[in-house]
Amino acid sequence: MVKILLVEDNEMNRDMLLRRLERKGYQVAIAVDGQQALKLAISGAPDLILMDMSLPVVDGWEATRQLKAGEQTKQIPIIALTAHAMAEDERKARESGCDDYDTKPIELERLLGKIEALLSRRPAS
């Protein structure tokens, strides 16, 4: 089963995405801030991370930079989730190391397409 780490501090967004991803057959772990995301990415070895960029403690930009710099976590695909829909925000997300970018409110089918595209690029284990 594919493991997704969902990093989201907004309870309503988190619960909605959790239920929808689980219904699609994904195993989902939750982090509510960037620091917790860093720990869970190492201990939980997710196949993909959905990273809210506006997070407490350690924001999503910095958490992504640290994950992409880490030997254990640099290969994990990360999709930035943000309410910021400007081209500059997408550029900033990609520069921090995000593999893709999606805007809130989340359109599930679009997000699922991005998840599947990134997972299909993984090396066979």
Secondary structure by P-SEA (a helix, b strand, c coil): cbbbbbbcccaaaaaaaaaaaaaaccbbbbbccaaaaaaaaaaacccccccccccccccaaaaaaaaaaccccccbbbbbbcccccaaaaaaaaaaccccccccccaaaaaaaaaaaaaaacccc
